[in-house]
Amino acid sequence: MSYNLLKGKKGIIFGALDEKSIAWKTALRCHEEGAQLVLTNAPVALRMGEINKLAEAVKAPVVGADVTNMDDLKKLFEESMKHFGGGIDFVLHSIGMSLNVRKNKHYTELDYGFNQKTLDISAMSLHRVLRTAWDMDALNEWGSVVALTYIAAQRVFPDYNEMADAKALLESVTRMFGYYYGVKKKVRVNTISQSPTRTTAGSGVKGFDGFVTYAEKMSPLGNASAEDCANYCVVMFSDLTKYVTMQNLFHDGGFSFTGVTQAVMEQMEK
Ligand SMILES: NC(=O)c1ccc[n+]([C@@H]2O[C@H](COP(=O)([O-])OP(=O)(O)OC[C@H]3O[C@@H](n4cnc5c(N)ncnc54)[C@H](O)[C@@H]3O)[C@@H](O)[C@H]2O)c1
């Protein structure tokens, strides 16, 4: 169902890899709500070709950009502003990658070269995106930027490995840049902390199935789906949340504030 919440708004969506991606579902919902979009992903991801299906469905151009490359980002914002004929109202940062996880490096044995790349791709990339927009004055007043994060930034989930540190940094950049962009142009910047979700990035975490089942049992409402995360992003891009900024917003069925549930107690008593 559409509420026309994003009618006339223009946005850039980072990170739609395939149909399972949270960014993919968000692009579909934003389109349904009346937004005009530009889609972007790393050139290597574009080579998969999947994104073209989404581009057709949401009538959006695809512009390749490695989020760690400032020239790519500048080109992306230039092309987007040209396409929209003006400024940008919202940005979804839906990007995460851990080289140490990929290479099966334990947290106590991190390769620091990989770690730098992980932090750059997964966290400082938000700074790079905001900095590019800032330098080009690309975001409209009351614009909204959302990045996706996970509760491992606050609490230990051992197998989440170095991504826990990346998410903590991402949430800090959100607060810091959110402050400056709020003062300068009333642009708001927030993170949404999503339940474990079966996507390519999600499934890369060791023991992911256990993660999903545990979170399901520990959440009064159950795990939030990618579709529901997309709905929350739409609300955050809309004019109904104009004074929400610099926040980490839990979208997890109540997991973050639950000490224990009956379902987990029963499991323990077995
Ligand atoms: N899946 C989960 O359980 C879960 C839970 C909480 C938060 N998140 C976060 O949601 C976001 C989206 O992940 P997803 O689960 O939809 O998985 P996904 O694998 O579909 O998306 C990750 C995206 O990051 C992109 N990316 C990687 N390196 C890049 C680079 N250098 N430049 C540009 N893009 C690059 C990938 O191409 C991919 O599209 C991530 O930030 C992830 O950490 C996921």
The ligand as a Tripos MOL2 file, in Angstrom:
@<TRIPOS>MOLECULE
LIG
   44    48     1     0     0
SMALL
NO_CHARGES

@<TRIPOS>ATOM
      1 N1         21.6910   -8.7830    7.0290 N.am      1 LIG1
      2 C1         21.7400   -8.5150    8.3160 C.2       1 LIG1
      3 O1         21.5930   -9.3970    9.1770 O.2       1 LIG1
      4 C2         21.9700   -7.1020    8.7830 C.ar      1 LIG1
      5 C3         21.6050   -6.7340   10.0920 C.ar      1 LIG1
      6 C4         21.8680   -5.4300   10.5090 C.ar      1 LIG1
      7 C5         22.4630   -4.5220    9.6370 C.ar      1 LIG1
      8 N2         22.7990   -4.9220    8.3640 N.ar      1 LIG1
      9 C6         23.4640   -3.9570    7.4740 C.3       1 LIG1
     10 O2         22.6360   -3.7000    6.3620 O.3       1 LIG1
     11 C7         23.4590   -3.2020    5.3050 C.3       1 LIG1
     12 C8         23.1030   -3.9210    4.0110 C.3       1 LIG1
     13 O3         23.4560   -5.2620    4.0460 O.3       1 LIG1
     14 P1         22.5250   -6.4340    3.5150 P.3       1 LIG1
     15 O4         22.2810   -7.3300    4.6770 O.co2     1 LIG1
     16 O5         21.3850   -5.9210    2.7520 O.co2     1 LIG1
     17 O6         23.5470   -7.2600    2.5760 O.3       1 LIG1
     18 P2         23.9950   -7.0780    1.0350 P.3       1 LIG1
     19 O7         25.1610   -7.9990    0.8940 O.co2     1 LIG1
     20 O8         22.8540   -7.2950    0.1560 O.co2     1 LIG1
     21 O9         24.4800   -5.5590    0.9460 O.3       1 LIG1
     22 C9         25.7940   -5.1140    1.2210 C.3       1 LIG1
     23 C10        26.1830   -4.1820    0.0890 C.3       1 LIG1
     24 O10        27.4310   -3.5120    0.3210 O.3       1 LIG1
     25 C11        27.9760   -3.2940   -0.9870 C.3       1 LIG1
     26 N3         29.3930   -2.9350   -0.9490 N.ar      1 LIG1
     27 C12        30.4230   -3.6800   -0.4630 C.ar      1 LIG1
     28 N4         31.5950   -3.0480   -0.6940 N.ar      1 LIG1
     29 C13        31.3090   -1.8860   -1.3290 C.ar      1 LIG1
     30 C14        32.0970   -0.8120   -1.8420 C.ar      1 LIG1
     31 N5         33.4310   -0.8030   -1.7280 N.pl3     1 LIG1
     32 N6         31.4540    0.2230   -2.4530 N.ar      1 LIG1
     33 C15        30.1130    0.2440   -2.5790 C.ar      1 LIG1
     34 N7         29.3060   -0.7460   -2.1010 N.ar      1 LIG1
     35 C16        29.9020   -1.8030   -1.5010 C.ar      1 LIG1
     36 C17        27.7520   -4.6430   -1.6570 C.3       1 LIG1
     37 O11        27.9550   -4.6220   -3.0570 O.3       1 LIG1
     38 C18        26.3220   -4.9280   -1.2560 C.3       1 LIG1
     39 O12        25.4110   -4.4070   -2.1990 O.3       1 LIG1
     40 C19        24.9160   -3.4060    5.7610 C.3       1 LIG1
     41 O13        25.4000   -2.2180    6.3250 O.3       1 LIG1
     42 C20        24.7470   -4.4580    6.8410 C.3       1 LIG1
     43 O14        25.8200   -4.4750    7.7610 O.3       1 LIG1
     44 C21        22.5440   -6.1820    7.9160 C.ar      1 LIG1
@<TRIPOS>BOND
     1     1     2 1
     2     2     3 2
     3     2     4 1
     4     4     5 ar
     5     4    44 ar
     6     5     6 ar
     7     6     7 ar
     8     7     8 ar
     9     8     9 1
    10     8    44 ar
    11     9    10 1
    12     9    42 1
    13    10    11 1
    14    11    12 1
    15    11    40 1
    16    12    13 1
    17    13    14 1
    18    14    15 2
    19    14    16 1
    20    14    17 1
    21    17    18 1
    22    18    19 2
    23    18    20 1
    24    18    21 1
    25    21    22 1
    26    22    23 1
    27    23    24 1
    28    23    38 1
    29    24    25 1
    30    25    26 1
    31    25    36 1
    32    26    27 ar
    33    26    35 ar
    34    27    28 ar
    35    28    29 ar
    36    29    30 ar
    37    29    35 ar
    38    30    31 1
    39    30    32 ar
    40    32    33 ar
    41    33    34 ar
    42    34    35 ar
    43    36    37 1
    44    36    38 1
    45    38    39 1
    46    40    41 1
    47    40    42 1
    48    42    43 1
@<TRIPOS>SUBSTRUCTURE
     1 LIG1         1 GROUP 0 **** ****
